[in-house]
Amino acid sequence: MELFSAEFFSALISIIIIDLVLAGDNAIVIGLAARNLPKHQQKQTIIWGTVGAIVIRALATLAVVWLLKIPGLLLVGGVLLIWIAYKLLVEEKGHDVEAGSNMWEAIRTIIIADALMGLDNVLAVAGAAHGSFLLVILGLLISVPIVVWGSTLILKWIERFPIIVTIGAGVLAWTASKMIVGEPFLKEYFANPFVKYSFELLIVAGVIIAGTMKKAKGNKKETLKEV
């Protein structure tokens, strides 16, 4: 991939969208972990907890980028990412996080919680990066400050405009389809551009339609229960 080409910027935008949609509630976790600390310690805890979380996530993502070069793992990663995209549409996220009793305990909680919550994010970003370590780092540098300082705004936008989650799921599904068609031993099956792009479109449409229908069905059940 050429530096600063259309493909480069397309991948970078995908990474930023993935980070914002999948990690938009991570800052809420940070706030919950630090909520019992004195005011003067909360800021330090948030800063150091975020730094630790970023370092671990960056290392994990770079490791996955390298691992995806192993034959067969692009296919496995793509299939997992399709499931993650589907779950994004149908599942409600909770924030059951224990508050730390001191600064270091809160920092540890933030780092562990972020690492556990960020597994889907790591796989998605690694897939969207197409083997570029530079894209991973740029994506984190751009999106993490937005997530940390603008998470409340992001969550309000998502609640007000649910289409944002649908767009995010679509980007994930598209990333997953590109991982699958990029798998070396499957390339001969997708050599025809029409077959390749039709497959990618089918995956994106399938995830969005299936997820939206499942979500609507769940909402209908909840409404009937209330009645």
C-alpha angles and dihedrals in degrees: 000000000000118000113257092001123140089261090051094053092043090056092045092052089049091052092049092049091047091050093049096045098042098035099035092108097044091091088057087058089051091052093048093050091052098039097102095050125099113269094250091056097044095074093049091047093051092048096047094039090052093047091051092047092049093050093050093045093048092050092046092049093048089050091052091047087056093044092052088066088070110100113263097015094095088060093047092046091048093052091048090049091053088056091047090051090051093048090050089063099043107034131078115221121227131200106213098159126153115232116237118244093213137020098263092045090052091048090051090049091051093050095046094044092048092048091052094043093043100060093096090045092052093052093045095049092045090053094047092049093066091215096311114134089189091060091051093053094043091049092052094045091052101039105036096065088049091050095047099044100027104037095112090053092046092051091049090051091050092050092047096041109033088178087080090068090047090052090049091050089049091053090049092049091048090050089049092051091049090051091052096047089045092058104118097225091050097047094096089060091054098040089111108080091215092056091044097050093039089055092049091049091047092053093048094046092044094052094046095045095044093045094046092048092048091048092049090049091051092049090050091053091050091050092050091050091053090050 
